Amino acid sequence: MTGYRAAAMAAAMLSLATVGASPAVADDPKDPAMQSKEARERDAAEIRRLNREQLRYVQRRDAEYARGWQATRDHKAAMAEYERRMAAWREAVRRCKAGDYRYCER
């Protein structure tokens, strides 16, 4: 990379960092749109609505996650039971082949 390109890249990165770090002006006390009590009440009501909407989203998401984790736990338990039953079956086959014919009837 040439010196000019490196300098241009550094300048571009610095300008992006500056833009990303600019202060937010959402609660500007000098905002003319927020000078009346009604405007502030509308704004507060909208914020409450957005918060309730986000809460519903998070609750639905978390419930879905919980169902997924429960399915994972159920699957693990079912697989463990399957493995126990297969081990018992293999042991019965081994004993049958060894001449203990009581295990051949299973």
VEXLUM-477484 format. One record per residue (C-alpha): residue number from 1; residue in one letter; x, y, z. Coordinates in pm, 1 decimal, padded with zeros to 6 digits, m for minus. Layout:
<pts>
<pt><num>NUM</num><residuo>a</residuo><px>X</px><py>Y</py><pz>Z</pz></pt>
...
</pts>
This chain:
<pts>
<pt><num>1</num><residuo>m</residuo><px>00000.0</px><py>00000.0</py><pz>00000.0</pz></pt>
<pt><num>2</num><residuo>t</residuo><px>00145.3</px><py>00334.2</py><pz>m00095.0</pz></pt>
<pt><num>3</num><residuo>g</residuo><px>00184.3</px><py>00619.2</py><pz>00151.0</pz></pt>
<pt><num>4</num><residuo>y</residuo><px>m00097.4</px><py>00812.1</py><pz>m00014.9</pz></pt>
<pt><num>5</num><residuo>r</residuo><px>m00333.5</px><py>00515.3</py><pz>00003.3</pz></pt>
<pt><num>6</num><residuo>a</residuo><px>m00247.7</px><py>00451.4</py><pz>00366.6</pz></pt>
<pt><num>7</num><residuo>a</residuo><px>m00312.2</px><py>00816.6</py><pz>00453.0</pz></pt>
<pt><num>8</num><residuo>a</residuo><px>m00641.1</px><py>00814.9</py><pz>00262.1</pz></pt>
<pt><num>9</num><residuo>m</residuo><px>m00748.4</px><py>00494.4</py><pz>00437.9</pz></pt>
<pt><num>10</num><residuo>a</residuo><px>m00657.8</px><py>00640.4</py><pz>00778.0</pz></pt>
<pt><num>11</num><residuo>a</residuo><px>m00852.7</px><py>00958.1</py><pz>00702.6</pz></pt>
<pt><num>12</num><residuo>a</residuo><px>m01156.1</px><py>00758.2</py><pz>00592.6</pz></pt>
<pt><num>13</num><residuo>m</residuo><px>m01145.6</px><py>00544.3</py><pz>00906.8</pz></pt>
<pt><num>14</num><residuo>l</residuo><px>m01110.0</px><py>00852.7</py><pz>01125.9</pz></pt>
<pt><num>15</num><residuo>s</residuo><px>m01408.2</px><py>01019.4</py><pz>00960.9</pz></pt>
<pt><num>16</num><residuo>l</residuo><px>m01619.0</px><py>00705.4</py><pz>01008.5</pz></pt>
<pt><num>17</num><residuo>a</residuo><px>m01518.8</px><py>00688.1</py><pz>01373.8</pz></pt>
<pt><num>18</num><residuo>t</residuo><px>m01611.7</px><py>01053.4</py><pz>01418.6</pz></pt>
<pt><num>19</num><residuo>v</residuo><px>m01952.2</px><py>01004.7</py><pz>01257.2</pz></pt>
<pt><num>20</num><residuo>g</residuo><px>m02020.3</px><py>00696.6</py><pz>01469.2</pz></pt>
<pt><num>21</num><residuo>a</residuo><px>m01925.3</px><py>00884.2</py><pz>01786.9</pz></pt>
<pt><num>22</num><residuo>s</residuo><px>m02145.4</px><py>01188.3</py><pz>01731.6</pz></pt>
<pt><num>23</num><residuo>p</residuo><px>m02372.8</px><py>01266.2</py><pz>02026.3</pz></pt>
<pt><num>24</num><residuo>a</residuo><px>m02740.4</px><py>01179.4</py><pz>02011.6</pz></pt>
<pt><num>25</num><residuo>v</residuo><px>m02986.4</px><py>01466.2</py><pz>02033.7</pz></pt>
<pt><num>26</num><residuo>a</residuo><px>m03302.9</px><py>01272.6</py><pz>02113.5</pz></pt>
<pt><num>27</num><residuo>d</residuo><px>m03365.5</px><py>01458.7</py><pz>02439.8</pz></pt>
<pt><num>28</num><residuo>d</residuo><px>m03264.7</px><py>01805.2</py><pz>02328.0</pz></pt>
<pt><num>29</num><residuo>p</residuo><px>m03434.7</px><py>02046.7</py><pz>02569.0</pz></pt>
<pt><num>30</num><residuo>k</residuo><px>m03424.7</px><py>02314.8</py><pz>02299.9</pz></pt>
<pt><num>31</num><residuo>d</residuo><px>m03613.8</px><py>02101.1</py><pz>02045.6</pz></pt>
<pt><num>32</num><residuo>p</residuo><px>m03905.4</px><py>02320.2</py><pz>01934.5</pz></pt>
<pt><num>33</num><residuo>a</residuo><px>m04123.8</px><py>02016.0</py><pz>01870.8</pz></pt>
<pt><num>34</num><residuo>m</residuo><px>m04101.6</px><py>01916.9</py><pz>02239.2</pz></pt>
<pt><num>35</num><residuo>q</residuo><px>m04178.8</px><py>02251.9</py><pz>02405.1</pz></pt>
<pt><num>36</num><residuo>s</residuo><px>m04546.1</px><py>02186.8</py><pz>02478.6</pz></pt>
<pt><num>37</num><residuo>k</residuo><px>m04669.4</px><py>01960.7</py><pz>02756.7</pz></pt>
<pt><num>38</num><residuo>e</residuo><px>m04888.9</px><py>01771.9</py><pz>02505.2</pz></pt>
<pt><num>39</num><residuo>a</residuo><px>m04589.6</px><py>01698.0</py><pz>02282.3</pz></pt>
<pt><num>40</num><residuo>r</residuo><px>m04391.1</px><py>01565.1</py><pz>02577.2</pz></pt>
<pt><num>41</num><residuo>e</residuo><px>m04688.7</px><py>01351.2</py><pz>02686.7</pz></pt>
<pt><num>42</num><residuo>r</residuo><px>m04726.9</px><py>01213.2</py><pz>02332.2</pz></pt>
<pt><num>43</num><residuo>d</residuo><px>m04357.0</px><py>01137.7</py><pz>02327.7</pz></pt>
<pt><num>44</num><residuo>a</residuo><px>m04375.5</px><py>00963.6</py><pz>02666.5</pz></pt>
<pt><num>45</num><residuo>a</residuo><px>m04679.0</px><py>00763.0</py><pz>02551.5</pz></pt>
<pt><num>46</num><residuo>e</residuo><px>m04494.5</px><py>00656.4</py><pz>02235.7</pz></pt>
<pt><num>47</num><residuo>i</residuo><px>m04194.1</px><py>00551.2</py><pz>02441.0</pz></pt>
<pt><num>48</num><residuo>r</residuo><px>m04418.9</px><py>00346.4</py><pz>02671.2</pz></pt>
<pt><num>49</num><residuo>r</residuo><px>m04585.2</px><py>00186.1</py><pz>02366.4</pz></pt>
<pt><num>50</num><residuo>l</residuo><px>m04248.6</px><py>00097.9</py><pz>02215.4</pz></pt>
<pt><num>51</num><residuo>n</residuo><px>m04129.2</px><py>m00043.8</py><pz>02547.0</pz></pt>
<pt><num>52</num><residuo>r</residuo><px>m04442.0</px><py>m00262.3</py><pz>02579.1</pz></pt>
<pt><num>53</num><residuo>e</residuo><px>m04400.1</px><py>m00379.6</py><pz>02220.2</pz></pt>
<pt><num>54</num><residuo>q</residuo><px>m04037.0</px><py>m00469.4</py><pz>02285.9</pz></pt>
<pt><num>55</num><residuo>l</residuo><px>m04132.7</px><py>m00648.4</py><pz>02608.1</pz></pt>
<pt><num>56</num><residuo>r</residuo><px>m04386.6</px><py>m00862.3</py><pz>02417.2</pz></pt>
<pt><num>57</num><residuo>y</residuo><px>m04124.1</px><py>m00943.4</py><pz>02155.4</pz></pt>
<pt><num>58</num><residuo>v</residuo><px>m03868.8</px><py>m01045.9</py><pz>02419.8</pz></pt>
<pt><num>59</num><residuo>q</residuo><px>m04124.6</px><py>m01258.1</py><pz>02606.5</pz></pt>
<pt><num>60</num><residuo>r</residuo><px>m04225.5</px><py>m01440.5</py><pz>02285.2</pz></pt>
<pt><num>61</num><residuo>r</residuo><px>m03861.1</px><py>m01490.8</py><pz>02193.0</pz></pt>
<pt><num>62</num><residuo>d</residuo><px>m03771.3</px><py>m01622.6</py><pz>02537.2</pz></pt>
<pt><num>63</num><residuo>a</residuo><px>m04071.7</px><py>m01858.0</py><pz>02536.6</pz></pt>
<pt><num>64</num><residuo>e</residuo><px>m03956.9</px><py>m01996.5</py><pz>02201.6</pz></pt>
<pt><num>65</num><residuo>y</residuo><px>m03605.4</px><py>m02041.4</py><pz>02336.4</pz></pt>
<pt><num>66</num><residuo>a</residuo><px>m03747.9</px><py>m02222.7</py><pz>02640.3</pz></pt>
<pt><num>67</num><residuo>r</residuo><px>m03943.9</px><py>m02460.1</py><pz>02415.2</pz></pt>
<pt><num>68</num><residuo>g</residuo><px>m03629.2</px><py>m02530.0</py><pz>02217.7</pz></pt>
<pt><num>69</num><residuo>w</residuo><px>m03428.2</px><py>m02603.2</py><pz>02530.0</pz></pt>
<pt><num>70</num><residuo>q</residuo><px>m03703.7</px><py>m02829.1</py><pz>02662.7</pz></pt>
<pt><num>71</num><residuo>a</residuo><px>m03705.6</px><py>m03021.1</py><pz>02334.7</pz></pt>
<pt><num>72</num><residuo>t</residuo><px>m03328.3</px><py>m03058.5</py><pz>02363.1</pz></pt>
<pt><num>73</num><residuo>r</residuo><px>m03356.8</px><py>m03190.6</py><pz>02719.1</pz></pt>
<pt><num>74</num><residuo>d</residuo><px>m03639.5</px><py>m03427.9</py><pz>02617.4</pz></pt>
<pt><num>75</num><residuo>h</residuo><px>m03432.2</px><py>m03557.7</py><pz>02325.4</pz></pt>
<pt><num>76</num><residuo>k</residuo><px>m03129.7</px><py>m03614.1</py><pz>02547.3</pz></pt>
<pt><num>77</num><residuo>a</residuo><px>m03341.8</px><py>m03806.3</py><pz>02798.5</pz></pt>
<pt><num>78</num><residuo>a</residuo><px>m03496.7</px><py>m04016.6</py><pz>02520.3</pz></pt>
<pt><num>79</num><residuo>m</residuo><px>m03154.2</px><py>m04092.0</py><pz>02374.4</pz></pt>
<pt><num>80</num><residuo>a</residuo><px>m03022.6</px><py>m04192.4</py><pz>02717.7</pz></pt>
<pt><num>81</num><residuo>e</residuo><px>m03319.3</px><py>m04431.1</py><pz>02761.6</pz></pt>
<pt><num>82</num><residuo>y</residuo><px>m03259.2</px><py>m04573.3</py><pz>02412.8</pz></pt>
<pt><num>83</num><residuo>e</residuo><px>m02891.8</px><py>m04629.7</py><pz>02493.8</pz></pt>
<pt><num>84</num><residuo>r</residuo><px>m02983.6</px><py>m04806.7</py><pz>02821.4</pz></pt>
<pt><num>85</num><residuo>r</residuo><px>m03229.2</px><py>m05034.4</py><pz>02640.2</pz></pt>
<pt><num>86</num><residuo>m</residuo><px>m02979.7</px><py>m05110.4</py><pz>02362.5</pz></pt>
<pt><num>87</num><residuo>a</residuo><px>m02712.5</px><py>m05195.6</py><pz>02621.5</pz></pt>
<pt><num>88</num><residuo>a</residuo><px>m02955.4</px><py>m05436.4</py><pz>02791.6</pz></pt>
<pt><num>89</num><residuo>w</residuo><px>m03043.4</px><py>m05593.1</py><pz>02453.8</pz></pt>
<pt><num>90</num><residuo>r</residuo><px>m02675.2</px><py>m05632.5</py><pz>02360.7</pz></pt>
<pt><num>91</num><residuo>e</residuo><px>m02609.2</px><py>m05795.3</py><pz>02697.3</pz></pt>
<pt><num>92</num><residuo>a</residuo><px>m02901.4</px><py>m06034.7</py><pz>02638.0</pz></pt>
<pt><num>93</num><residuo>v</residuo><px>m02762.1</px><py>m06123.0</py><pz>02292.8</pz></pt>
<pt><num>94</num><residuo>r</residuo><px>m02416.2</px><py>m06179.8</py><pz>02441.8</pz></pt>
<pt><num>95</num><residuo>r</residuo><px>m02555.9</px><py>m06408.7</py><pz>02712.8</pz></pt>
<pt><num>96</num><residuo>c</residuo><px>m02773.4</px><py>m06596.4</py><pz>02462.0</pz></pt>
<pt><num>97</num><residuo>k</residuo><px>m02470.4</px><py>m06658.6</py><pz>02239.8</pz></pt>
<pt><num>98</num><residuo>a</residuo><px>m02276.2</px><py>m06768.5</py><pz>02548.2</pz></pt>
<pt><num>99</num><residuo>g</residuo><px>m02532.6</px><py>m07041.8</py><pz>02609.9</pz></pt>
<pt><num>100</num><residuo>d</residuo><px>m02767.5</px><py>m06883.2</py><pz>02863.8</pz></pt>
<pt><num>101</num><residuo>y</residuo><px>m03082.0</px><py>m06954.7</py><pz>02664.9</pz></pt>
<pt><num>102</num><residuo>r</residuo><px>m03311.0</px><py>m06767.7</py><pz>02903.5</pz></pt>
<pt><num>103</num><residuo>y</residuo><px>m03188.7</px><py>m06453.7</py><pz>02729.7</pz></pt>
<pt><num>104</num><residuo>c</residuo><px>m03270.2</px><py>m06586.7</py><pz>02381.8</pz></pt>
<pt><num>105</num><residuo>e</residuo><px>m03644.8</px><py>m06558.2</py><pz>02443.4</pz></pt>
<pt><num>106</num><residuo>r</residuo><px>m03646.7</px><py>m06179.9</py><pz>02468.4</pz></pt>
</pts>
